[in-house]
């Protein structure tokens, strides 16, 4: 039997050649890069100030290639906004009727909502742009998107506060009033997170704990349980 030569041994040790990514994989990678650069540019310059040309330049593709992934600048923005909302929902899922005491759930939900805005500034900035810097037909599409999520969230809250009221965890008052009290509180907190800057935002975060306690004291059947 012939002994294997050194050339045979070297050949056997060589790694098989890497296959090129498929067109589908390459397309998905390019779309992901476009999202990263577009998110940063929208956050930095707003919707009007961000150009598709610069987004493409940052990714290293020609502008016509972008249309293989997104039909327009508006479509790209809406895709990013939907993803930001979904990510925010995953990071801070709404409370559940089976999730334990309402007070603990609401406090955790509040802190994770705020935490996402702090840890994911580009996503938070995108939401800020969506609610303050778009107009025309895009404004209507953004409104429909946000209102759809709001309606779903409100339904969850209605069931949550109804169950909590039946268990005596909150004051005996109209469920809708309880829901809107929470929505008003959270809207105020998140508006400050989206539009506050620098030291003002930090000061706000330092007061989040007493603000939460004041809110809970207002809907608790036993206000003395909240230490301030």
C-alpha positions in Angstrom: 0.0 0.0 0.0 1.4 3.4 -0.9 2.1 5.7 1.9 0.3 9.1 1.9 2.6 11.9 0.8 3.1 15.2 2.6 1.0 16.8 -0.1 -1.8 14.4 0.6 -1.5 15.2 4.3 -1.6 19.0 3.7 -4.6 18.6 1.4 -6.5 16.6 4.1 -5.8 19.3 6.7 -7.1 22.1 4.5 -10.5 23.6 5.5 -13.2 23.2 2.9 -13.7 26.4 1.0 -16.3 28.7 2.4 -19.5 28.9 0.4 -20.6 32.4 -0.5 -23.7 33.7 1.2 -26.9 33.1 -0.7 -28.7 36.1 -2.3 -31.3 35.9 0.4 -28.7 36.0 3.2 -26.8 38.8 1.5 -30.0 40.8 1.1 -31.0 40.3 4.7 -27.5 41.4 5.8 -27.8 44.6 3.7 -31.3 45.3 5.0 -30.0 45.0 8.6 -27.1 47.4 7.9 -29.6 49.9 6.3 -31.7 49.7 9.5 -28.8 50.4 11.7 -27.5 53.4 9.8 -31.0 54.8 9.1 -32.0 54.5 12.8 -28.9 56.4 13.8 -29.4 59.1 11.2 -33.1 59.6 11.9 -32.3 59.9 15.6 -29.5 62.4 14.8 -31.1 64.6 12.2 -34.9 63.9 12.3 -36.9 62.6 9.4 -36.5 65.5 7.1 -32.8 65.9 7.8 -31.9 62.3 7.1 -31.3 61.5 3.4 -31.4 58.2 1.7 -28.2 59.0 -0.1 -26.3 59.4 3.1 -27.8 56.2 4.6 -26.7 54.3 1.5 -23.3 55.9 1.6 -22.8 54.7 5.2 -23.8 51.2 4.2 -21.6 51.2 1.1 -24.3 50.7 -1.5 -25.8 52.8 -4.3 -29.1 54.5 -3.7 -31.1 52.4 -6.3 -30.1 49.2 -4.4 -32.0 50.5 -1.3 -35.2 50.1 -3.2 -34.6 46.3 -3.3 -35.3 46.4 0.5 -37.6 49.4 1.2 -40.0 51.0 -1.2 -39.4 54.6 0.1 -37.9 56.6 2.9 -41.3 56.6 4.6 -41.5 52.8 4.4 -38.0 52.5 6.0 -39.0 54.9 8.8 -42.2 53.0 9.5 -40.3 49.7 9.5 -37.9 51.1 12.1 -40.7 52.5 14.2 -42.6 49.2 14.3 -39.5 47.4 15.3 -38.8 50.0 18.1 -42.3 49.6 19.4 -42.0 45.8 19.3 -38.6 45.9 21.1 -39.9 48.2 23.7 -42.9 45.9 24.3 -40.6 42.9 24.7 -38.3 44.7 27.1 -41.3 46.0 29.2 -44.2 43.6 28.6 -47.5 45.0 30.1 -48.7 43.6 33.4 -50.9 40.5 33.5 -53.9 39.5 35.5 -51.9 36.4 36.5 -48.7 38.2 37.2 -49.0 38.9 40.9 -49.8 42.0 43.0 -50.7 45.0 40.9 -48.4 47.3 42.7 -45.3 45.2 42.0 -46.3 44.7 38.4 -46.9 48.4 37.7 -43.7 49.5 39.3 -41.6 46.9 37.4 -43.4 47.9 34.2 -42.7 51.6 34.8 -39.0 51.0 35.5 -38.5 48.8 32.5 -40.2 51.3 30.2 -37.9 54.0 31.5 -34.9 51.7 31.4 -35.4 50.9 27.7 -35.4 54.6 26.9 -32.1 55.0 28.7 -30.4 51.9 27.3 -31.7 52.2 23.8 -31.4 55.9 23.0 -31.7 55.5 19.2 -35.0 53.7 19.6 -36.3 56.3 22.0 -35.1 59.1 19.6 -36.9 57.4 16.7 -40.1 57.5 18.7 -39.5 61.2 19.5 -39.1 62.0 15.8 -42.3 60.0 15.1 -44.5 62.0 17.4 -43.0 65.4 16.8 -41.3 65.7 13.4 -43.3 64.0 10.7 -46.1 65.4 8.6 -48.4 64.8 5.7 -49.4 61.2 4.8 -46.6 59.8 7.0 -48.1 61.6 10.0 -51.3 59.7 9.5 -49.6 56.4 9.1 -47.6 57.0 12.3 -50.7 58.0 14.1 -52.5 54.8 13.0 -49.6 52.7 14.1 -49.3 54.2 17.5 -53.0 54.3 18.1 -53.3 50.6 17.3 -50.7 49.8 19.9 -52.4 52.2 22.4 -55.8 50.5 22.0 -54.3 47.0 22.6 -52.5 48.4 25.7 -55.6 50.0 27.0 -57.6 46.8 26.7 -55.0 45.0 28.8 -55.1 47.8 31.4 -58.9 47.7 31.6 -58.8 44.0 32.5 -55.9 44.4 34.8 -57.5 47.2 36.8 -60.9 45.5 36.9 -59.4 42.4 38.4 -57.3 44.5 40.9 -60.4 46.4 41.9 -62.3 43.2 42.5 -59.5 42.0 44.7 -59.4 45.2 46.7 -55.9 46.2 45.5 -57.0 49.6 44.3 -59.6 52.2 45.4 -63.2 51.5 44.5 -63.7 53.8 41.5 -64.6 53.6 37.8 -62.2 51.3 36.0 -61.8 53.8 33.1 -60.7 56.5 35.6 -58.1 54.1 36.9 -56.8 53.2 33.4 -56.6 56.9 32.4 -54.8 57.8 35.6 -52.1 55.3 34.7 -51.9 56.3 31.1 -51.6 60.0 32.1 -48.9 59.2 34.6 -46.9 57.0 32.1 -47.4 59.5 29.3 -45.8 62.2 31.5 -42.9 60.1 32.5 -42.2 58.9 29.0 -42.6 62.3 27.4 -39.9 63.6 29.8 -37.7 60.7 28.8 -38.2 61.4 25.1 -37.8 65.1 25.2 -35.7 65.7 28.3 -32.0 66.3 27.9 -28.8 66.1 29.9 -29.1 67.1 33.5 -32.8 67.6 33.4 -33.3 64.0 32.4 -31.0 62.8 35.2 -32.8 64.9 37.8 -36.1 63.4 36.6 -34.7 59.8 37.0 -33.6 60.7 40.5 -37.2 61.6 41.4 -38.8 58.5 39.7 -39.1 56.6 43.0 -41.0 59.3 44.9 -43.1 60.0 41.9 -44.1 56.4 41.6 -45.0 56.3 45.3 -47.2 59.4 45.0 -49.0 57.8 42.1 -49.6 54.5 43.9 -50.7 56.4 47.1 -53.4 58.0 45.0 -55.0 54.7 43.9 -54.2 52.5 46.9 -57.1 51.6 49.2 -54.6 52.1 52.1 -52.5 55.2 51.4 -50.6 54.7 54.6 -48.8 51.6 53.1 -46.8 53.9 50.9 -43.8 55.4 52.7 -42.7 58.8 51.4 
